Amino acid sequence: MADEERLLTPMQMRFVTEYVADSSSIKAAVIRAGYSPNNASEKGCALLRDPRIKKLLEEARQQAVKSLGITTERVLQELWKVAGANPGDVVQVNEDGETQVNPRGAGEVAVTTIDGNGKKVKSVTTKTVKPADKVAALDKVAKILNLFPKEEKIEVELSFADLVQKAIKDSEPKAIESDEDTNPV
């Protein structure tokens, strides 16, 4: 029987389920699946290399994309909204001095209301706006669109020690040949 045709064990299936639910930590998914915490990182890497598990995870990803209606175009549109957001689009002050916050233009909006605990004190509302990370959004857009060429690796055949020895040799004083030695009078 081919390796791809073997059935996954219950723990392997549980890992797939846990990893699909929260892929932020391979180690945590391995532990939640019932594997030992002692070698969870190594086990997670081994599980993710298994072609059967890779196939199940890809199918789950495709199903999520399909059911959520996620498209590359939609992701780019949303990232571009974040990257192009201006502070004036997020917070607006009306004629009475009251602020209005558009939460779609912000990364995070927190509203806190403080009252006088039954005393005759006017309630105070504080709005904190944390803008979304424009640089991160632009970076993601650039990567998706492959706007910047990938860095090429340069293969060097010399080790660092070889390079140091070569630099020392090149910096040593050299003997100067004179015409007197070669042309006797």
C-alpha positions in Angstrom: 0.0 0.0 0.0 1.4 3.4 -1.0 2.2 5.9 1.8 -0.4 8.3 0.5 -3.1 5.6 0.7 -2.6 4.8 4.4 -5.2 6.2 6.7 -4.2 8.9 9.2 -4.2 7.9 12.9 -6.8 9.5 15.2 -4.1 11.8 16.6 -2.9 12.9 13.2 -6.5 13.7 12.2 -6.9 15.6 15.5 -3.7 17.6 14.7 -5.2 18.5 11.3 -8.4 19.7 13.0 -6.5 21.7 15.6 -4.1 23.2 13.1 -7.0 24.3 10.9 -8.8 25.8 13.9 -5.7 27.8 14.9 -2.5 27.7 12.8 -0.7 30.4 14.8 1.2 27.8 16.8 2.2 24.4 15.4 3.5 23.3 18.8 0.1 24.2 20.5 -1.8 22.3 17.8 0.4 19.2 18.3 -0.1 19.3 22.1 -3.9 19.9 21.8 -4.0 16.8 19.4 -2.6 14.7 22.3 1.1 14.4 21.5 3.8 14.9 24.1 4.8 18.5 24.8 8.5 17.4 25.1 9.1 17.1 21.3 6.0 19.0 20.1 7.9 21.4 17.8 9.7 18.5 16.0 6.6 16.4 15.8 4.7 19.4 14.3 7.3 19.9 11.6 7.2 16.1 10.8 3.4 16.2 10.6 3.4 19.2 8.3 5.8 17.4 5.9 3.4 14.4 5.6 1.9 14.5 2.1 -1.5 13.3 3.4 -1.7 16.0 6.0 -0.5 18.6 3.5 -3.3 17.5 1.2 -6.0 17.8 3.9 -4.7 21.2 5.0 -4.8 22.5 1.4 -8.3 21.2 1.0 -9.4 22.9 4.2 -7.8 26.1 3.1 -9.5 26.0 -0.3 -12.8 25.3 1.4 -12.4 28.3 3.7 -11.5 30.6 0.8 -14.5 29.4 -1.1 -17.0 29.6 1.7 -15.8 33.1 2.8 -15.7 34.4 -0.8 -12.1 35.4 -0.4 -10.4 36.5 -3.6 -7.0 38.0 -4.3 -8.8 41.1 -5.6 -10.8 41.5 -2.4 -7.8 41.1 -0.2 -5.9 43.7 -2.2 -8.9 46.1 -2.0 -9.0 45.8 1.8 -5.3 46.1 2.2 -5.3 49.2 -0.1 -8.0 50.8 2.1 -5.8 50.4 5.1 -2.7 51.6 3.2 -4.5 54.6 1.8 -6.3 55.6 5.0 -5.9 59.2 6.1 -6.4 60.3 9.7 -9.1 62.7 8.6 -11.1 59.7 7.3 -10.9 58.0 10.7 -11.7 60.9 13.1 -13.9 63.8 12.2 -14.8 66.8 14.5 -18.2 68.4 13.9 -19.2 72.0 14.5 -20.1 71.3 18.2 -16.6 69.9 18.8 -17.8 66.4 19.1 -15.7 63.7 17.5 -17.0 61.0 15.2 -14.9 57.9 14.6 -15.3 55.8 11.5 -14.2 52.3 12.8 -13.7 51.0 9.2 -10.7 53.4 8.8 -9.1 52.5 12.1 -7.2 49.6 13.3 -8.7 49.8 16.8 -11.2 52.1 18.4 -11.7 52.1 22.2 -14.5 54.2 23.8 -14.5 54.8 27.6 -17.3 56.6 29.4 -16.7 57.9 32.9 -19.5 59.2 35.1 -19.6 60.7 38.5 -20.9 57.5 40.3 -24.3 59.2 41.0 -22.8 62.6 41.7 -23.7 65.7 39.7 -20.8 65.3 37.3 -21.1 65.5 33.5 -20.1 62.1 32.0 -16.9 62.2 30.0 -16.3 60.0 27.0 -12.8 59.3 25.7 -12.2 57.8 22.3 -8.9 56.3 21.5 -8.1 55.6 17.9 -5.1 53.4 17.0 -4.6 53.6 13.2 -3.9 50.4 11.2 -0.4 49.7 10.3 -0.1 51.3 6.8 3.5 50.1 6.2 2.5 46.5 6.9 -0.4 46.8 4.6 1.7 48.3 1.8 4.3 45.6 2.3 1.6 42.9 2.0 0.3 44.5 -1.2 3.8 44.7 -2.7 4.4 41.0 -1.9 1.1 39.9 -3.3 1.7 41.8 -6.5 5.4 40.9 -6.5 6.4 44.5 -7.0 9.9 44.1 -5.8 12.3 41.6 -7.2 13.5 38.8 -4.9 17.0 39.1 -3.5 19.4 36.8 -5.2 21.8 34.8 -3.1 25.4 35.0 -4.1 27.4 31.8 -3.7 30.9 32.3 -2.3 33.4 29.6 -2.5 35.8 31.2 0.1 35.2 31.0 3.8 35.5 34.0 6.0 38.9 32.9 7.2 40.1 32.6 3.6 38.9 36.1 2.9 40.7 37.5 6.0 44.0 35.7 5.0 43.7 37.0 1.4 43.1 40.6 2.8 46.2 40.3 5.0 48.3 38.9 2.2 47.1 41.7 -0.2 48.0 44.4 2.4 51.6 43.1 3.1 54.3 45.4 1.8 55.8 44.2 -1.5 59.4 44.4 -2.5 60.2 47.0 -5.1 62.3 45.9 -8.0 64.9 48.4 -9.1 66.6 48.8 -12.4 70.0 48.5 -10.7 69.5 44.8 -9.9 68.5 43.9 -13.4 70.8 46.2 -15.4 74.4 46.2 -14.1 76.5 49.1 -15.4 
